[in-house]
Amino acid sequence: MSASYVIGVDGGNSKTDYFLFDLQGNFKDHIRDGTCSHEQFPDAYASTCRIMNEQIGRLLARNGLSKADLAAGAFGLAGADLPSQKERLNEVIERIGIKRYAMDNDSFLGIKAGSERGYGICSINGSGTSTGGISPSGRRLQVGGLGSELSGDEAGGYYLARKVIRAVYDSFYRMGPVTRMAEPVMVLLQAPNKERFMETAMERLLARSLPNTELMRILFAAADEGDAAARGIVDNTARQLARSAVGCMENLDFGGVEEIDVILAGSVWVKAESPLLFQLFRQHVVSMTDRKFRYVKLEVPPATGAVLWALELAIGQPVDADTRRKVIENVKARL
């Protein structure tokens, strides 16, 4: 039968997953390739179009299919932040030949993957940060993703690692509070003394070798022990994440929903060894709204959301529980 397959694409800044499933939720094929983000190429959207077209064509051809066999596609793409970017990326997908599709920032994949209802709020806190919301009516809104100075993106490993460096530097030279982060950070970066600390940190930063994950561990361990500088960083991040999540909810039509799903996605949320950030996040949410929320840590690959979203588009209704379970198991088995 024609048009009996869907494609789900999760396109990040370092890698892209392309999944092919049938309408019953059965896995057909998968390709993992490098980034397709327009922000990573000199010719921007031209390379995005070329790369996605090549990989989708390859995925279909090796299964004896063509684009006419696709009932729908869903694309969660890094760099889909501003309306103008989303318009250009929609044009790319249409040029490729996908007629029925959904495309948005990759934060929206977390909602489809993490919420059985297919709507809610997704707070991304990984290498970077952004917040996406899908309402019961299907309206979508992204908050943040444009940088800490412009849109309050004061979270994510990239940002927090620099805040740790700043706190240690402040304690050395800017009358900042003494912090127990100083010694382990000095050891981690192999800085010989405080006079060489910032030079060492800058060298690692410019070489893109700053150990963000290890700096996160130092930050959360110190915050758990009551370190004022560390706790201040964590509390500010929790507050900013809460402002984005509640603000996203307030600007969408969740009026009749008694309990809204909040999906927590990204390595800082999912792999955090300390519960402090989540505890403070919930406290700030409560201080901002009296709406009720159900918090879910996303422990399945975001690409799951792309497949489920594509199936939802193809069949015109939410995916049933059995099919959802089948898709999740198949994606987890391959990523």
N, C-alpha and C positions, 0 to 999 in steps of 0.2 A: 504494500500500500504506500502511495506517495505521501510525502510530508509526515513521516512517522518517527522522526528523530528530533532530538534537541541538542544544542551545544551550549555548554557553560564555560565561560572564560573568566579566570581570575588573573588579572594582569598587574603585577607589582613592579617596583622599581628595579628589581634584580632578576625576577623570573616570572614566567607566565605559564599557567596550566590551562590546557584545552581539553575538555571532556565531552565525549559523545555518548549519549544514552538514548534508549528508545522510550516510547511514551508510557510503557509499563514500569519504567524505572530500572530497567536492566542495563548494566554497563556494557558499552560497545568498544570504546577505545579511549586512549589518553595520550597526549603529547605534552611534555614539559620542555619549554624553550626559554631563551633569555628574555629580557624585558621587552615590552612593546610600548612603553610609555613615551609619549611625544616629548616629554621633558628631557629625555636622555639622548636625543639625536639632533645634529645640526639642522637637518631638514624637517624636524618636528613631525607633523602629522603625515607627511609623505612616507616616512619610514614606518610609522605606526600602521598605515594602510597596507604597505607592501608586506610587512612581516606577518600581520594577522591574516592577510589574504593567502600568503604562502602556507602558513601552518594549518589554517582551516581547510584549504584545498588539499593539503597532504593528508590530513586526518580523514577527510571524506573519501579521497581517491583510493586509499589503501583498504577501504571497506566497501568499495564498489558503489559509492554514493556520490550524489552531487548536491549542490545547494538547494535544488528543488525538493530534496528529501527532508529538508529541515522545516519542522513545524514552527520552531521558535528558537531564539538564542537569548542569553542573558550575559551581560558583560559588566564586571566590576573592575574598573580601571584606575590605577594610580594616575594622578594628574588631572582627573576630572573633578576640578574644584570650583571653577568659576562658570557662570552660565555660558560665556563665549567658548570656553574649552569644551563644555558638554555639547554645544551645538556643533562644533567641529568634529568631535568624536562620533556623534550621531551620523554626520555626513560620511565619515570614514566607513562605518558599519553598513550604511546604505549603499555606498560605492562597492563594497565587497559583495553585496548581493543578498544580505540577510533582510528579509522583508518584515518579519514580525520579531521584535526584539525589545529588551529593556537594557538600558545602559546608564550607569551612574558610578559615583565614587565607590571604591572597594569597601567602604564602611557599611554599605547597604547589604553586602553579602552576609555580614554577620547576623543581621536581623533574620534573613531567610533561613540561615543555617541554625540559628540558636533559638528561634521562636517557633513553636508548633503552629501558631496562628498566622505567622507570616508578616506580622507587623509589630512595631515597637520602636525602641531606641537602641542604637548600638554605640557604645563608647569605645573608641579605639585608643589603646595606650600601648604602643609597641615601640618601634624605632622612632616613629612620629606619632601624631595624634590628630584625630578628627572625630566628629560625632555625626551620625546619620539617623534619620527618623523616617519611618513609613507608617502612615496612619491607616485605619481600617478601610478608608475610602481609596487608598492607593496613593495619596499625595506623599511626596518625598521632599525632605529638606536636609541639607548638609550645613552644619555649623562648624566653623574652623577649617583647619587644613591649609591655612595661608601664612602661618608663622606666628611666633609668640608676640611680636610687636603689633601685628595687624589684627589678629583674630583670637588672641588669648590662648594660643596653643602652648601652654606652659606645662607640658607633660611629654611623655615619650623618652626613651633612653637617650636620644641625641641631645635633647634639651637638658634632662636631669644630670647627665654626666658633666655638662658644662657648669651647672649650678653647684655641683660638688667641688669642682676645681675652684670656682669663685669663692665658695665658703672657706676653703682652706687658704686661699690667697688673702681673703679679708682678715682671717685670723692672724696671718703673718704680718700684714702691712697696712691694713685699713681699719684698725681698731674694732674688728669683728670679734664675736665671742670665741673663746678658745673652744676648739672642737676636737673630739676624739677621732674624727675622720682623718685628721692631718697625718698621723703616723702611718696608718695603713695605706693611704693614698700615696705618700712619699715612697713607700716600699714598692707598691704596685707599679708606679711609673719609673722606678729606679732613679729618682732624683737624689743627687748626692747631698744636697743641703737646701735650706729654704731659699738661699740666694739664687739657686739654679732651678728652683721648682717651676716657675712659670716658663722658663726657656724649655725645660724638659716637656712640660705639658703642651706647649705650642708645637714642638717638633712632632709629637705624637698626633696632634690634631691635624697638622698640615699633611702628614703622611697617611691620614685616615686610619690610624692604628690605635686610637684611643679605646681602651678596654671598657666599653660602656657597660657590659653585663657585670663585670667585677666591681665597677664603680657603684652600680645599683645595689649590689650586695652590701658594700661598705655603708652606703647611705641608709638603707633600711635597718641594718644591724645597729647603727649608731642611733637612729631615731627610736628604735625599740628600747634602747638603753637610756632614753631621756635626753639625749644630746640636743641642746636648744637649736643649734644651726641646722642639724639634720631634720629635726621635727618641723622646723619652720618651712623648709623646702617641701617636705611631704604634705604638710597641711595646705600650703599654697596650691600645690598641684591638685590635691583633692578638691579644693574649692573651685578651681578653674574647670576641672572636669565636670563638677556638679552644675556649675553655671551653664555650661554648654548643653548638658543633658536636659536640664529643666527648661532652658530656653528653647531647645529644639521641640520638646513636648508642647510647650505653651503656644508655639507658632504652627502647630498642626492640629487637626480635628480629631482629638481623642475624647471628645465630650462624653460618649456613652460607655467608655471602657472603665470598669471598676478597678482593675489592676493591670498596669502597663508593664510589659516585659522590657527590662533593661539588660541588654547583652553586653558583657564585658569581654572585649577581644584584644589581642595583642600580647606580646610577651611580658610586658610589665604587669598587666592585669592577671594573666593566666599563670605565669611562672613566679610571681612574687613570693618570696619566702616569708614575708611578714604580712599579717592581716591588717596592719595599721592603715595603709592607704585606703583600703576598702571601708574600714570602720569610719574614717574621717569623711570619706566621700558620702557615705550614707547619712552621716550627721549633717553635712552641708545640704544635701538634698532635702532632708526633713525641715531644715530651717528656711528653705525657699518655697516649699509647696506642701499642701496637705493631700496631694494625690498619692495613691498607693502604687507601689512598684514591686515587681518580682524580679530579683537579680539572678542572672544566669551567666556563668563563666563559659565562654565558647571553647570547648575542648575538641571540636571537630574542625577539619580544614575549611577555611572560608570558601574554597571552591565548591564545597557542598551547597552553599547558598546559591551559587550561580546555576547549578544544575536544577535545584528545586524551583528557583525562580523561572527558569526556562520552561519547566514542566507545567508550572502554574499558568503561564501565558498560553501554552499550547492547548491545555485542556479546559481553560477558562474557569478554574476553581482551585481552591487549596488542595494540595496533594494529600491523599489519605495516609493514615499512620503507617500502614504496611509498606507502601511505596516509599514513604519518607525514610523509614528504617532501612530499607534495601539500598537506597541511594547513599545514605550516610555510611553504611558498612562498606560499600564498594569504593567510595572515595577514600575513606580511612585506610583501606587495604592498599591503596596505591600511592598515598602521600605520607 
